[in-house]
């Protein structure tokens, strides 16, 4: 008896989709909030735990690194196992990491907790994209991705603002971690009630060797780039650098070899080598560097350089968030209406470059309203790029590969972010130290070589020294934005070469003949002729 092909799943109504998205968006919001809520709390945390600028960068990098290296693993698992159970598991892991972070008494313990949070955030990010991809056809996915973009924008905006308010309140900075726990529990309950998606059982074979090679290779290179050139560690040209770079390259080369041989690779080479996906990945790396690298230090700029309180710093980041929200929602709705998406990627890249370039002109005396305009332009560009790059990739792959494809884009964006925070943090630290030393020397204040920029604890410094340090941080931050603007040019070049394909109206790819017939039946001319 010949087996009959499985019937295609019935399309979900708008109401069914929105019900299913309720818990998913709540979980996604919790993940985004947890990654941004510490932004304005970090200067206070570093002061309380006696951290340095390097520690500051690594509190962010640790979570991003764990997020990056586990995202493809979660994405692959989502193609093999029940997506609902996986997203619930990631929430449980997230709660554990948040509690541990809130109880941390030392920087190493806090970094460990951030790694656990990052593992969970990788799951929430990858699974949210994968679940949306399995429920909604690409042509309709724009407006729903717009909802996700709106949640991302609100989480990105509300995080620093809420974090600043908590730090300034009697609760203290530890509650910036604890506050995410009840939100995660609510998301867990909502997911159990609202998310109803069919799981199709498949032959399961996890690429554990690929996972280990991916994690170790990326981690080694990021650790190297974080500490190279720091006088307390090792020079860019040294035996340590040679060993770490060589080891990282060998591990990643072995990863490519393994992925080309195994049955179910953690990063499917056939997917990421496809033109649209490859270019979207390159653009995502650049966007990750620009987004995480620049925005991470924005709250620090307002607090350290401009003397704002954590709450005030959160309010000062609102223009960027409003821009992000606007760019994401408006572009998503227009893409669903027209089916055209490439123009929004190009426009977003241009706005991203412009916003970062303008922010690169800021110093410790820039008018705050000007800083608001610059960061708003930056936000619009980010909003038009992030979700739509994923949409472009999802439109080119089968439904069974959506998890891996979405996770691959998110993975490289997170890697870009981790690289951006590490490298730009090192550049900022070096530049602050240089400017502070010059300022102190000009004021006739003796300082030990290289120690001027080592500490972020400005509270106990004498007033003249504190003002010199504030000016050094303010002027050095501009360099971070300018470098990010240069990197964002890579995103523009990449999206220019992406070939625009019409967004399909089905969840999965149809056979070519059916697809052609479907495309013909939906052209405006034929549709009007048939009426």
C-alpha positions in Angstrom: 0.0 0.0 0.0 1.4 3.3 -1.0 1.5 5.9 1.7 -0.5 9.0 1.1 1.2 12.4 1.6 0.3 14.2 4.7 -2.4 16.8 4.3 -1.2 20.3 4.7 -2.2 21.9 8.1 -5.3 24.1 8.1 -4.5 27.8 8.2 -5.0 29.4 11.6 -7.4 32.3 11.9 -6.2 35.7 13.1 -7.8 35.1 16.5 -6.2 31.7 16.9 -2.8 33.1 16.0 -3.2 36.0 18.5 -4.3 33.6 21.3 -1.2 31.4 20.6 1.1 34.4 20.5 -0.1 35.7 23.9 2.1 33.5 26.0 4.9 33.4 23.5 5.1 37.2 23.3 5.0 37.3 27.2 8.0 34.9 27.3 9.8 36.9 24.6 9.2 40.1 26.5 10.7 38.6 29.6 13.8 37.6 27.7 14.3 41.0 26.2 13.6 42.8 29.5 16.1 40.7 31.3 18.8 41.6 28.8 18.2 45.3 28.9 17.0 45.9 32.5 20.6 45.7 33.8 21.9 48.4 31.4 21.2 51.4 33.7 21.9 49.3 36.8 25.4 48.2 35.8 27.3 51.3 36.9 25.7 50.9 40.4 26.4 47.1 40.3 30.0 47.7 39.3 30.4 50.3 42.1 28.9 47.9 44.7 30.8 44.8 43.6 34.0 46.8 42.9 34.0 46.0 39.2 36.1 47.5 36.4 35.2 48.6 32.8 36.2 45.1 31.7 33.8 43.6 34.2 31.1 45.9 33.0 31.5 44.7 29.4 31.6 41.0 30.5 28.4 41.2 32.4 26.8 41.9 29.1 29.1 39.7 27.0 28.6 36.6 29.2 24.9 36.6 28.6 25.3 37.4 24.9 27.9 34.7 24.4 25.8 32.1 26.1 22.8 33.3 24.1 24.8 33.1 20.8 26.3 29.7 21.2 23.1 28.0 22.4 20.6 29.7 19.9 21.5 27.2 17.1 21.2 24.3 19.5 17.7 25.5 20.7 16.8 26.1 17.0 17.8 22.6 16.0 16.0 21.1 19.0 12.9 23.0 18.0 12.9 21.2 14.6 13.2 17.8 16.5 11.2 18.1 19.7 8.0 19.7 21.0 8.5 23.5 20.7 6.0 24.3 23.5 7.9 22.1 26.0 11.2 23.6 24.9 10.1 27.2 25.4 8.7 26.3 28.9 12.1 24.6 29.7 13.9 27.7 28.7 11.7 29.8 31.0 12.5 27.5 34.0 16.3 27.9 33.3 15.8 31.6 33.0 14.2 31.8 36.4 17.1 29.9 38.0 19.6 32.2 36.4 17.8 35.3 37.5 17.5 34.2 41.1 21.2 33.4 41.2 22.1 36.8 39.6 20.1 38.6 42.2 21.8 36.8 45.1 25.4 37.3 43.7 28.0 38.8 46.0 30.9 38.7 43.6 31.6 39.5 40.0 32.5 35.8 39.1 29.2 34.6 40.6 27.3 37.3 38.7 29.0 36.3 35.5 28.0 32.6 36.0 24.4 33.6 36.6 24.4 35.7 33.4 25.6 32.7 31.5 22.7 30.7 32.7 20.3 33.6 31.8 22.0 33.7 28.4 21.3 30.0 27.8 17.6 30.6 28.5 17.5 33.8 26.4 18.9 31.8 23.5 16.0 29.4 23.8 13.3 32.0 24.1 14.6 34.0 21.1 15.1 31.0 18.8 11.9 29.3 19.8 9.7 32.4 19.5 10.9 32.9 15.9 10.5 29.2 15.1 7.0 28.9 16.5 5.8 32.0 14.5 7.4 30.5 11.4 5.5 27.3 11.8 2.1 29.0 12.3 2.1 31.9 9.9 2.8 32.2 6.1 5.6 34.6 5.2 3.2 37.0 3.4 1.2 37.4 6.6 4.2 37.2 8.9 5.2 40.8 8.5 2.5 42.2 10.8 2.9 39.5 13.4 6.7 40.1 13.3 5.7 43.7 13.8 4.0 42.6 17.0 7.2 40.8 18.1 9.2 43.9 17.1 6.8 46.0 19.2 7.3 43.7 22.2 11.1 43.9 21.6 10.9 47.7 21.5 8.8 47.9 24.6 11.1 45.5 26.4 14.2 47.3 25.2 12.7 50.6 26.3 11.1 49.5 29.5 14.1 47.6 30.6 16.5 50.5 31.2 13.7 52.6 32.5 12.4 50.0 35.0 16.0 49.1 35.9 16.9 52.7 36.7 13.7 53.1 38.8 14.5 49.9 40.8 18.1 51.0 41.4 16.9 54.4 42.7 14.3 52.8 44.9 14.8 51.1 48.3 14.7 47.7 46.5 18.2 48.2 45.1 19.9 46.7 42.0 19.3 43.1 43.0 15.6 43.5 42.2 16.5 44.2 38.5 17.1 40.4 38.4 14.3 39.3 40.8 11.6 41.3 39.0 11.9 39.1 35.9 11.0 36.0 37.9 7.2 36.6 38.4 7.1 37.8 34.7 8.6 34.5 33.6 6.1 32.5 35.8 3.2 34.4 34.2 4.6 33.7 30.7 4.9 30.0 31.6 1.3 29.8 32.7 0.1 31.8 29.6 2.0 29.5 27.3 0.4 26.4 28.9 -3.0 27.8 28.4 -2.8 29.6 25.0 -0.1 27.9 22.9 -1.6 25.0 21.0 0.6 23.8 18.1 0.8 20.4 16.6 4.2 18.6 17.0 5.1 16.3 14.2 7.4 13.5 15.4 10.7 13.2 13.5 13.7 11.0 13.6 15.9 12.6 16.3 19.7 12.8 16.2 21.4 15.7 17.9 24.7 16.9 16.7 26.5 17.0 20.0 30.0 17.2 18.6 29.0 20.1 16.4 27.5 21.8 19.5 30.7 21.4 21.5 32.9 22.6 18.7 30.6 25.6 18.1 30.5 26.6 21.7 34.2 26.2 22.4 35.4 27.9 19.1 33.2 31.0 19.5 33.9 31.3 23.2 37.7 31.1 22.8 37.7 33.8 20.1 35.5 36.1 22.2 37.6 35.6 25.3 40.7 36.5 23.3 39.2 39.6 21.7 38.0 40.8 25.2 41.4 40.8 26.9 43.9 41.3 24.0 45.7 44.6 24.3 44.9 45.0 28.0 48.1 45.7 29.9 46.8 43.5 32.7 46.5 40.5 30.4 48.4 40.2 27.1 49.3 42.1 23.9 47.5 41.7 20.6 50.7 40.2 19.2 51.8 37.6 21.8 51.9 33.8 22.3 48.6 33.9 24.2 46.9 35.6 21.2 48.5 33.1 18.8 47.3 30.2 20.8 43.8 31.4 21.3 43.2 32.6 17.7 44.8 29.5 16.3 42.8 27.2 18.6 39.5 29.1 17.8 40.2 28.8 14.0 41.0 25.1 14.3 37.8 24.4 16.3 35.6 26.3 13.8 37.3 24.6 10.9 36.5 21.2 12.5 32.9 22.5 13.0 32.5 23.1 9.3 33.9 19.6 8.5 31.6 17.9 11.0 28.6 19.9 9.8 29.2 18.7 6.3 29.2 15.1 7.3 26.5 14.6 10.0 22.9 13.7 9.2 21.3 16.6 11.2 23.8 19.4 11.6 23.4 22.0 14.3 24.1 24.7 11.7 22.8 23.4 8.4 25.4 24.4 5.8 22.9 24.0 3.0 20.7 26.7 4.6 23.4 29.3 5.5 25.1 28.9 2.2 22.0 30.0 0.3 22.4 33.5 -1.0 19.7 35.3 0.9 20.5 33.5 4.2 24.3 34.1 3.8 23.8 37.8 3.1 21.2 38.2 5.9 23.7 36.6 8.3 26.4 39.0 7.3 24.0 41.9 7.8 22.9 40.4 11.1 26.4 40.3 12.5 26.9 44.0 11.6 23.5 44.8 13.1 24.4 42.9 16.2 27.6 44.8 16.6 25.9 48.1 16.0 22.9 47.4 18.2 24.5 45.7 21.3 27.8 47.5 21.0 26.4 51.0 20.9 23.3 50.7 23.0 25.1 48.9 25.8 27.2 52.0 26.5 24.4 54.6 26.0 23.1 54.2 29.5 26.6 54.4 30.8 27.1 57.6 28.8 24.1 59.3 30.4 25.0 58.2 33.9 28.7 58.4 34.1 29.4 61.2 31.6 26.2 63.3 32.1 25.6 62.6 35.8 22.1 61.3 35.3 20.5 59.0 37.8 19.6 55.5 36.6 15.9 56.5 36.3 16.9 59.6 34.3 19.1 57.5 32.1 16.2 55.2 31.3 14.0 58.2 30.3 16.8 59.6 28.1 16.9 56.3 26.1 13.2 56.5 25.3 13.7 58.3 21.9 15.7 55.4 20.6 13.1 53.0 21.8 10.2 55.0 20.3 12.1 54.9 17.0 12.7 51.2 17.3 8.9 50.6 18.0 7.9 52.8 15.1 10.3 51.3 12.6 9.4 47.7 13.5 5.6 48.1 13.6 5.2 50.3 10.5 7.6 48.3 8.3 5.9 45.1 9.4 2.4 46.3 8.5 3.6 47.7 5.2 5.4 44.5 4.2 2.3 42.4 4.9 0.2 44.8 2.8 2.6 45.0 -0.2 4.7 41.9 0.0 7.8 43.9 -0.6 10.5 43.9 2.0 14.0 44.7 0.5 13.4 48.5 0.5 12.8 48.5 4.2 16.1 46.7 4.8 17.9 49.2 2.7 16.2 52.2 4.4 16.8 50.7 7.8 20.5 50.3 7.1 20.8 53.9 5.9 19.1 55.2 9.0 21.2 52.9 11.2 24.4 54.3 9.7 23.1 57.9 9.9 22.0 57.6 13.6 25.3 56.0 14.7 27.3 58.6 12.7 25.4 61.4 14.4 25.8 59.8 17.8 29.5 59.7 17.1 29.6 63.5 17.3 28.4 63.5 20.9 30.7 64.5 23.8 30.2 65.3 27.5 28.6 68.8 26.6 26.2 67.7 23.8 22.6 69.0 24.3 20.4 66.2 25.5 17.7 67.0 23.0 20.3 66.5 20.2 21.3 63.2 21.7 17.6 62.2 21.6 17.2 63.0 17.9 20.4 61.0 17.1 19.3 57.9 19.0 15.8 58.1 17.6 17.1 57.8 14.1 19.3 54.9 15.3 16.2 53.2 16.8 14.1 53.5 13.6 16.9 51.9 11.6 17.2 49.0 14.1 13.4 48.5 14.1 13.3 48.2 10.3 16.2 45.7 10.1 16.1 43.1 12.9 12.8 41.2 12.4 12.7 41.8 8.6 16.1 40.1 8.2 14.7 37.0 9.8 11.6 37.2 7.7 13.7 37.3 4.5 15.4 34.1 5.5 12.3 32.3 6.7 10.8 32.9 3.3 13.5 30.8 1.6 13.3 27.6 3.7 10.9 24.8 4.3 8.8 24.8 7.5 10.9 21.9 8.8 14.0 24.0 8.7 12.6 27.3 10.0 13.9 26.7 13.5 17.4 26.2 12.4 17.3 29.0 9.8 15.8 31.5 12.3 18.3 30.4 15.0 21.2 30.8 12.6 20.4 34.4 12.0 19.8 35.1 15.7 23.0 33.2 16.5 25.2 35.4 14.2 23.5 38.6 15.4 24.2 37.6 19.0 27.8 36.7 18.2 28.1 40.1 16.5 26.7 41.7 19.7 29.1 39.8 21.9 32.0 40.8 19.7 30.8 44.4 19.6 30.4 44.7 23.4 33.8 43.1 24.0 35.8 45.0 21.4 34.1 48.3 21.8 34.2 47.9 25.6 38.0 47.4 25.4 38.4 50.4 23.1 36.3 52.5 25.4 38.3 51.5 28.4 41.6 52.3 26.7 40.3 55.6 25.4 38.9 56.6 28.8 42.2 55.8 30.5 44.1 57.9 27.9 41.8 60.9 28.2 41.6 60.7 31.9 45.4 60.6 32.2 45.7 63.6 29.9 43.0 65.5 31.9 44.6 64.8 35.3 48.0 65.7 34.0 46.7 69.0 32.6 45.1 69.7 36.0 48.3 68.9 37.8 47.0 65.9 39.5 49.4 62.9 39.8 48.2 59.5 38.6 49.7 56.1 38.3 50.2 55.1 34.7 47.2 53.3 33.2 45.1 53.4 36.4 43.0 56.4 35.6 40.3 54.5 33.7 40.4 51.3 35.7 37.5 51.9 38.1 33.9 53.0 37.4 33.4 53.9 41.1 33.2 57.7 40.7 31.2 58.3 43.9 34.1 58.4 46.3 36.4 60.4 44.0 37.3 64.1 44.8 35.1 66.5 42.8 37.9 67.7 40.4 38.9 64.1 39.6 35.3 63.1 39.2 34.6 65.8 36.6 37.7 64.9 34.6 36.6 61.3 34.6 33.0 62.2 33.5 34.5 64.2 30.6 36.7 61.3 29.6 33.8 58.9 29.5 31.6 61.3 27.6 34.2 62.1 24.9 35.4 58.5 24.6 31.8 57.2 24.0 31.7 59.0 20.6 34.4 56.7 19.3 32.2 53.7 20.1 29.4 55.1 18.0 31.7 56.0 15.1 33.2 52.5 14.9 29.6 51.0 15.0 28.6 53.3 12.1 31.5 52.0 10.1 30.4 48.4 10.8 26.8 49.2 9.9 28.0 50.0 6.3 28.6 46.2 6.0 24.9 45.7 6.7 23.9 48.1 3.9 26.2 46.5 1.4 24.8 43.0 2.3 21.2 43.9 1.9 21.8 45.7 -1.4 22.9 42.3 -2.8 20.0 40.3 -1.4 17.6 39.2 -4.1 14.0 40.1 -3.2 11.7 37.1 -3.5 7.9 37.5 -3.2 6.6 36.5 0.2 4.8 33.2 -0.1 1.3 32.8 1.1 1.7 29.3 2.5 3.5 28.2 5.7 5.6 25.7 3.8 7.3 25.8 0.4 5.0 24.3 -2.3 6.2 22.3 -5.3 7.4 24.7 -8.1 4.3 24.0 -10.3 1.9 24.7 -7.4 3.8 27.8 -6.4 3.7 29.2 -10.0 0.0 28.6 -10.2 -0.6 30.1 -6.8 1.4 33.2 -7.8 -0.5 33.6 -11.1 -3.9 33.3 -9.3 -2.9 36.1 -6.9 -1.7 38.7 -9.4 -3.9 41.8 -9.3 -4.7 41.7 -13.1 -5.9 38.1 -13.1 -7.8 38.5 -9.8 -9.7 41.5 -11.2 -10.4 39.7 -14.5 -11.9 36.8 -12.6 -14.2 38.9 -10.6 
